[in-house]
Amino acid sequence: MRRLMLNQIKTVTLFGLILVAASTATAQDHNRLSYEPAVVELKGKLIVERKYGPPNFGENPRTDAKVRVPVLLLIKPVRVRGKPQDALNADSVKSLRRIQLNLFNLKTPYRQLIGKRVFVNGTLFHAHTGHHYTKVVMDVHSLQLTKNR
């Protein structure tokens, strides 16, 4: 009797884990992503855009800094689900095709990957300063070249 109960508990636990895994895959299949602390993996083309920076971020192009902004051009548009309880990440974003990449903590040089298709792994947050040039920014944990098929 006790052995039967243990087997039932194991079966229910395994079934629960399978449901969680399936729901995660489904969310990614429908391109619905979450803000930090969730870690996401995206695929796209790495480009660098030139933008105006401080002090006025384009209001006076003659005196504003010219900055290079790494951006991931997504293969498929995605949605990012907002968190109403999080003041920074409350807003949802639909049909997102461009994500600025924060590469400050990345140890791997990225310049040789510019213009190529890459996998990027990291966390997302909603833009909140003048230094953020897309609606959503990714703190990059890893960046690697995709394998051509």
C-alpha positions as CSV (number, residue, x, y, z in Angstrom):
1,M,0.0,0.0,0.0
2,R,2.8,2.4,1.0
3,R,4.7,1.5,-2.2
4,L,1.6,2.2,-4.3
5,M,1.2,5.6,-2.7
6,L,4.9,6.5,-3.4
7,N,4.5,5.5,-7.0
8,Q,1.4,7.6,-7.4
9,I,3.2,10.6,-5.9
10,K,6.1,10.1,-8.2
11,T,3.7,9.9,-11.2
12,V,1.9,13.0,-10.2
13,T,5.2,14.9,-9.7
14,L,6.5,13.8,-13.0
15,F,3.3,14.8,-14.8
16,G,3.5,18.2,-13.1
17,L,7.1,18.7,-14.3
18,I,6.1,17.7,-17.9
19,L,3.2,20.2,-17.8
20,V,5.6,23.0,-16.7
21,A,8.1,22.1,-19.4
22,A,5.3,22.0,-22.0
23,S,3.9,25.4,-21.0
24,T,7.4,26.9,-21.2
25,A,7.9,25.6,-24.7
26,T,4.4,26.8,-25.7
27,A,5.2,30.3,-24.5
28,Q,8.4,30.4,-26.6
29,D,6.6,28.9,-29.6
30,H,4.1,31.8,-29.5
31,N,7.0,34.3,-29.0
32,R,5.7,35.5,-25.6
33,L,8.6,36.5,-23.4
34,S,8.9,37.8,-19.9
35,Y,11.0,40.5,-18.3
36,E,13.8,39.8,-15.8
37,P,14.5,37.7,-13.9
38,A,13.4,35.2,-16.6
39,V,16.3,34.2,-18.8
40,V,15.4,34.1,-22.5
41,E,17.3,33.0,-25.7
42,L,16.7,34.9,-28.9
43,K,18.0,34.5,-32.5
44,G,18.6,37.2,-34.9
45,K,21.2,39.3,-36.8
46,L,23.6,41.4,-34.8
47,I,24.0,45.0,-36.1
48,V,25.4,48.2,-34.8
49,E,23.4,51.4,-35.2
50,R,24.8,54.9,-34.8
51,K,22.8,57.1,-32.5
52,Y,23.2,60.5,-30.7
53,G,24.1,60.3,-27.1
54,P,24.8,62.8,-24.3
55,P,24.4,65.5,-23.5
56,N,21.2,66.1,-25.5
57,F,20.6,62.8,-27.3
58,G,20.0,64.4,-30.8
59,E,18.6,67.8,-29.8
60,N,21.9,69.3,-30.9
61,P,23.7,66.9,-33.3
62,R,26.8,69.2,-33.5
63,T,27.6,68.8,-29.8
64,D,26.0,65.5,-29.0
65,A,28.2,62.4,-28.7
66,K,27.8,59.8,-31.5
67,V,27.4,56.3,-30.0
68,R,27.5,52.8,-31.4
69,V,24.5,50.8,-30.2
70,P,24.5,47.0,-30.6
71,V,21.1,45.8,-31.7
72,L,19.6,42.3,-32.3
73,L,17.3,42.2,-35.4
74,L,15.0,39.4,-34.5
75,I,14.1,36.7,-37.0
76,K,10.5,36.7,-35.8
77,P,8.8,39.5,-33.9
78,V,8.2,38.8,-30.2
79,R,5.9,40.0,-27.4
80,V,7.2,40.9,-24.0
81,R,4.6,40.5,-21.2
82,G,4.6,43.4,-18.7
83,K,4.5,43.0,-15.0
84,P,1.9,45.5,-13.5
85,Q,3.5,45.2,-10.0
86,D,6.9,46.2,-11.4
87,A,7.2,50.0,-12.0
88,L,10.2,49.5,-14.4
89,N,8.7,46.6,-16.4
90,A,5.0,47.3,-16.2
91,D,4.5,47.9,-20.0
92,S,3.9,45.0,-22.4
93,V,5.4,45.4,-25.9
94,K,4.0,43.7,-29.0
95,S,5.6,43.0,-32.4
96,L,9.1,43.7,-31.1
97,R,11.7,43.3,-33.9
98,R,14.7,45.2,-32.5
99,I,16.3,44.8,-29.1
100,Q,19.2,46.8,-27.8
101,L,21.9,44.6,-26.3
102,N,23.7,45.6,-23.1
103,L,27.1,43.9,-23.6
104,F,28.9,45.5,-20.6
105,N,29.3,42.3,-18.7
106,L,30.0,40.1,-21.7
107,K,33.5,38.6,-21.6
108,T,33.4,37.4,-25.3
109,P,34.3,40.0,-27.9
110,Y,31.3,40.6,-30.2
111,R,32.8,42.7,-33.0
112,Q,33.5,39.7,-35.2
113,L,29.8,38.7,-35.0
114,I,28.5,42.0,-36.4
115,G,26.4,41.3,-39.5
116,K,26.0,37.7,-38.6
117,R,23.1,35.6,-37.2
118,V,23.6,34.9,-33.5
119,F,22.0,33.3,-30.4
120,V,21.7,35.7,-27.5
121,N,21.0,34.6,-24.0
122,G,20.0,37.0,-21.2
123,T,17.4,39.0,-19.4
124,L,15.0,41.7,-20.7
125,F,14.0,45.0,-19.2
126,H,11.9,47.9,-20.4
127,A,13.8,51.0,-21.6
128,H,14.0,53.7,-19.0
129,T,16.9,56.1,-19.8
130,G,18.1,58.2,-22.7
131,H,20.8,55.5,-23.2
132,H,18.1,53.0,-24.2
133,Y,17.4,53.3,-27.9
134,T,14.8,50.4,-28.3
135,K,11.7,49.8,-26.2
136,V,13.2,46.7,-24.7
137,V,16.9,46.1,-23.7
138,M,18.6,42.8,-23.0
139,D,21.4,42.3,-20.4
140,V,23.4,39.7,-22.4
141,H,24.8,36.7,-20.6
142,S,26.1,34.9,-23.7
143,L,26.4,35.6,-27.4
144,Q,27.3,33.0,-30.0
145,L,27.2,32.5,-33.7
146,T,24.4,30.3,-35.0
147,K,25.3,27.3,-37.0
148,N,24.1,27.4,-40.6
149,R,21.9,24.5,-41.7
